C-alpha cells in the first residue's frame, strides 16, 4: 500500500492551496512595486515575508511526501514518470496559453511578436530548464514595476533538482546513514545560506542552498518521524535562533512547519474531516497562472483608477478560474494516467 495514501488527502489539498495563495498574496505587492508594504514583511521589520515562509513550507511538505512515496515504491523509472506527468503537461499547457493571451496584451503586431528574439527565447521555456521572462511589447510600460512575464516559474528547475536527491539517498540502503547524511547536509546548507555563493547560468547557489534546507528537513521527518526528534529539532533550532547565526525565516518556518507536519500528518492521518467532499487541488494552477493573471489585471485595471482592493479581488477571481481550469481540464487527466502506471 502506498504510504502516502494513509494521510487525509483533502487536508493536504487544503494545506497546499493555502500555501499557494500566500505566495500569490506576496506577489500582489511585489508586482506593484510595493513589496515593503506586505503585512508579514512589515511585522518582521523587513526580515522575511509571507512568500518566503510559504515557499519554505512547500519545499518541506514536498520532501516529506516524496520520501514517503518513494519508500512505498522504490523504483527510479516509476518515480520520474509520475513526477513528469504531475509537473510537465500542466506546465507546458500554461506556457502555451500565456503566450497566446500575452499577444492580446502586447503593443506589437502579430508579425513582430512572433519574429522577435524574445518570443523565440520564451518558447524555450517549454524545456523547463531554460527561463526567459520577456515577451515583445508585453507589460513593458509604466504600470508594471516588474516586467517578468510569468515570473513565478523560476522555482521549478530548483524543485526538479531537489527531486533527484531522494533516489540517490536510497542508494545508501541504510536508514541511519541516510539520517546522518541529511543532518550533516542541513547543517552545511545552513552555513552556506549565510555566505555569498556563485551565480550559475540556471541556478543561483544561494537560492539553492536555502531551498535545500526545508526540503531535506522534510525528507528527514519522513524518514524518522517521531515526537522525540521533533522536540530535538525544535531545541536545536531555538538555540541557533538565540545565537542569531542563521536566517530568521528559516528558524520560524522550520520549527512551525515541523509541528504543523506532525499534527496534520500524524494526529489527523485517520481523520475523516472533509473526506465526504471531492476537493480540487488548485495549488499548482495558482502557481502556474496566478502571476500572469496579476500582471494582466495591473494592465487592464490600473491601480491609479481602480485601487489596490479591486486589483486584488479581480486577480483573485481570475487566478481561481484558471486554476480550476488547470485542475479539471488538465491535471486530473494526467493524474488518472499516473494511477494507471501505478
C-alpha positions in Angstrom: 0.0 0.0 0.0 1.3 3.5 -0.9 2.2 5.1 2.5 1.1 8.5 1.3 -2.5 7.3 1.0 -2.9 6.9 4.7 -2.9 10.6 5.1 -6.2 12.6 4.7 -5.9 13.8 1.0 -8.3 16.7 1.5 -6.3 18.1 4.4 -3.2 18.0 2.3 -5.0 19.7 -0.6 -6.3 22.5 1.7 -2.8 22.9 3.1 -1.2 23.2 -0.3 -3.9 25.6 -1.6 -3.4 27.9 1.4 0.3 28.0 0.8 -0.1 28.7 -2.9 -2.3 31.7 -2.2 0.1 33.0 0.5 2.8 33.1 -2.2 0.2 34.7 -4.6 -0.6 37.3 -2.0 3.1 38.3 -1.6 3.4 38.6 -5.4 0.4 41.0 -5.4 2.6 43.5 -3.5 5.8 42.7 -5.5 4.2 43.3 -8.9 3.1 46.8 -8.0 6.5 47.8 -6.6 5.2 47.8 -3.0 6.8 44.6 -1.5 7.9 46.5 1.6 4.2 47.0 2.5 3.5 43.3 2.6 2.0 42.7 6.1 4.3 39.9 7.3 7.4 41.8 6.0 6.2 44.9 7.9 5.5 42.9 11.0 9.0 41.3 10.9 10.7 44.6 10.3 11.8 43.5 6.8 13.4 40.3 7.8 11.1 37.9 6.0 7.9 37.9 4.0 4.9 35.6 3.8 6.0 34.4 0.3 9.3 33.1 1.6 7.7 31.4 4.5 5.0 29.7 2.3 7.6 28.6 -0.2 9.7 27.0 2.6 6.6 25.2 3.7 6.0 23.9 0.2 9.6 22.6 0.0 9.3 20.9 3.4 6.0 19.3 2.5 7.4 18.1 -0.9 10.4 16.5 0.8 8.2 14.7 3.3 5.6 13.4 0.8 8.1 12.4 -1.9 10.2 10.5 0.5 7.0 8.6 1.7 6.1 7.9 -1.9 9.5 6.6 -2.9 9.7 4.5 0.3 6.4 2.9 -0.8 7.5 2.4 -4.4 11.3 2.5 -4.6 11.6 2.4 -8.4 13.5 5.2 -10.2 11.7 5.0 -13.5 8.3 4.9 -11.9 9.3 7.8 -9.7 10.3 10.1 -12.6 7.4 9.0 -14.7 5.0 10.1 -12.0 6.9 13.4 -11.4 6.8 14.1 -15.2 3.1 13.5 -15.5 2.3 15.7 -12.5 4.5 18.6 -13.4 5.2 18.9 -17.1 1.9 18.6 -19.1 0.1 21.3 -17.0 3.2 23.5 -17.2 3.5 23.2 -20.9 -0.1 24.0 -21.5 0.2 27.0 -19.2 3.2 28.3 -21.2 1.2 27.9 -24.5 -1.9 29.7 -23.1 0.2 32.5 -21.6 1.9 33.1 -25.0 -1.5 33.3 -26.7 -3.0 35.6 -24.0 0.1 37.8 -23.8 -0.2 38.6 -27.5 -3.6 40.3 -26.9 -1.9 42.4 -24.2 1.1 43.2 -26.4 1.7 46.6 -28.1 3.4 44.8 -31.0 1.8 43.5 -34.2 1.5 39.7 -34.7 4.3 39.5 -37.2 6.8 41.4 -35.0 5.5 39.5 -31.9 6.2 36.1 -33.5 9.5 37.0 -35.1 11.2 38.7 -32.1 14.1 37.2 -30.3 12.2 37.5 -27.0 9.4 35.3 -28.4 11.9 32.7 -29.6 13.6 32.7 -26.2 10.3 32.5 -24.4 9.3 29.4 -26.5 12.4 27.8 -25.0 10.7 27.9 -21.6 9.0 24.6 -22.7 12.2 22.9 -21.9 11.7 23.7 -18.2 15.4 24.3 -17.7 15.6 27.5 -19.8 13.8 30.5 -18.4 13.1 33.8 -20.2 10.7 36.3 -18.8 10.2 38.8 -21.6 7.6 38.8 -24.4 7.6 41.5 -27.1 5.5 44.5 -26.1 4.1 42.8 -23.0 3.9 44.6 -19.7 6.8 47.0 -20.6 5.1 50.2 -19.6 5.0 52.4 -16.5 2.1 50.4 -15.0 4.4 47.5 -14.2 7.2 47.6 -11.7 8.2 44.0 -12.5 8.1 43.1 -16.2 9.0 39.4 -15.8 6.2 37.6 -17.7 5.1 34.5 -15.7 8.0 35.1 -13.4 6.8 32.6 -10.7 8.1 29.6 -12.8 11.7 30.4 -11.6 11.4 27.8 -8.8 10.6 24.8 -11.0 14.2 23.9 -12.0 15.2 24.0 -8.4 12.4 21.7 -7.3 13.2 19.2 -10.0 16.9 19.2 -9.0 15.8 18.5 -5.4 13.6 15.7 -6.5 16.7 13.9 -7.7 18.1 13.7 -4.2 15.6 11.1 -3.0 16.5 8.2 -5.4 20.2 9.0 -4.7 19.7 8.6 -0.9 18.2 5.2 -1.4 21.5 4.0 -3.0 22.9 4.1 0.6 20.3 1.4 1.6 20.8 2.3 5.3 18.3 4.4 7.2 20.8 5.5 9.9 23.4 6.6 7.4 20.7 8.4 5.4 19.6 10.3 8.6 23.2 11.3 9.4 23.8 12.5 5.9 20.6 14.5 6.0 21.5 16.2 9.3 25.0 17.0 8.0 23.6 18.3 4.8 21.1 20.6 6.6 23.9 22.0 8.8 26.1 22.6 5.7 23.4 24.4 3.9 22.5 26.5 6.9 26.2 27.6 6.9 26.2 28.2 3.2 22.9 30.1 3.4 24.9 32.9 5.2 27.6 33.2 2.5 27.6 34.8 -0.9 27.7 32.0 -3.4 28.3 31.9 -7.1 25.5 32.6 -9.7 25.4 29.9 -12.3 23.6 30.2 -15.7 20.5 28.5 -14.4 20.9 28.2 -10.7 21.6 30.8 -8.0 23.5 28.8 -5.5 22.3 30.9 -2.6 18.7 30.2 -3.5 19.5 26.5 -3.9 21.2 26.4 -0.5 18.1 28.0 1.1 15.6 25.7 -0.6 17.6 22.6 0.2 17.2 23.2 4.0 13.4 22.8 4.2 13.3 20.1 1.6 15.9 18.0 3.4 14.3 18.5 6.7 11.1 17.2 5.2 12.9 14.2 3.9 14.4 13.7 7.4 11.0 13.9 9.1 9.6 11.4 6.6 12.4 9.0 7.2 12.3 9.4 11.0 9.0 10.8 12.2 8.6 10.8 16.0 8.0 13.3 18.8 11.5 13.0 20.3 13.1 14.0 17.0 10.7 16.9 16.6 11.5 18.2 20.1 15.2 17.8 19.4 14.9 19.7 16.2 12.9 22.4 18.0 15.5 22.7 20.7 18.4 22.8 18.3 16.8 25.5 16.1 15.8 27.6 19.1 19.5 27.6 20.3 20.6 28.6 16.8 18.0 31.4 16.8 19.2 32.8 20.1 22.8 32.5 18.8 21.5 34.6 15.9 23.6 33.0 13.3 21.1 31.8 10.7 18.3 33.3 8.6 15.3 34.1 10.8 12.7 33.0 8.3 14.3 29.5 8.3 14.0 29.3 12.1 10.4 30.3 12.2 9.3 28.1 9.3 11.2 25.0 10.2 10.0 24.9 13.8 6.4 25.9 13.0 6.2 23.6 9.9 7.7 20.7 11.8 4.8 20.9 14.3 2.2 21.5 11.7 3.5 18.5 9.9 3.3 16.4 13.0 -0.3 17.4 13.8 -1.6 17.3 10.3 0.1 14.1 9.1 0.3 12.1 12.4 -2.7 13.0 14.6 -5.1 13.6 11.7 -3.9 10.9 9.3 -7.0 8.9 10.0 -9.3 11.9 10.2 -12.5 11.9 8.1 -12.6 15.7 8.1 -13.7 16.9 4.6 -13.4 13.4 3.2 -17.1 13.4 2.1 -16.1 16.1 -0.5 -14.0 15.7 -3.6 -12.0 18.9 -3.2 -9.9 20.2 -6.2 -6.2 20.7 -5.6 -5.8 24.0 -7.4 -2.4 24.8 -5.8 -0.4 24.0 -8.9 -2.8 26.0 -11.1 -2.4 29.0 -8.8 1.3 28.7 -9.2 1.2 28.4 -13.0 -1.3 31.1 -13.8 -1.5 33.4 -10.7 1.5 35.6 -11.5 0.4 36.2 -15.1 -3.2 36.9 -14.1 -2.0 39.5 -11.6 0.1 41.2 -14.3 -2.8 41.2 -16.7 -5.0 42.8 -14.1 -2.4 45.6 -13.5 -2.5 46.2 -17.3 -6.3 46.1 -17.6 -7.3 47.7 -14.3 -4.7 50.3 -13.5 -4.3 50.9 -9.8 -4.5 54.7 -10.3 -8.1 54.2 -11.4 -9.3 51.1 -9.6 -7.2 50.9 -6.5 -5.4 48.0 -4.7 -8.6 46.3 -3.4 -10.2 46.0 -6.8 -6.9 44.8 -8.3 -6.6 42.1 -5.6 -10.2 40.9 -5.9 -10.3 40.7 -9.7 -6.9 39.0 -9.9 -8.0 36.5 -7.2 -11.1 35.7 -9.2 -9.1 35.3 -12.4 -6.5 33.1 -10.7 -9.2 30.8 -9.2 -10.8 30.4 -12.6 -7.6 29.5 -14.4 -6.5 27.2 -11.5 -9.9 25.4 -11.7 -9.4 25.0 -15.4 -6.0 23.6 -14.9 -7.2 21.1 -12.3 -10.3 19.8 -14.1 -9.3 20.1 -17.7 -5.6 19.2 -17.5 -4.2 17.9 -14.2 -7.0 15.3 -13.4 -6.5 13.7 -16.8 -2.8 13.1 -16.2 -3.3 12.1 -12.6 -5.5 9.3 -13.9 -2.7 8.3 -16.2 -0.4 8.3 -13.2 -2.8 5.9 -11.4 -2.7 3.6 -14.4 1.1 3.5 -14.3 0.8 2.6 -10.5 
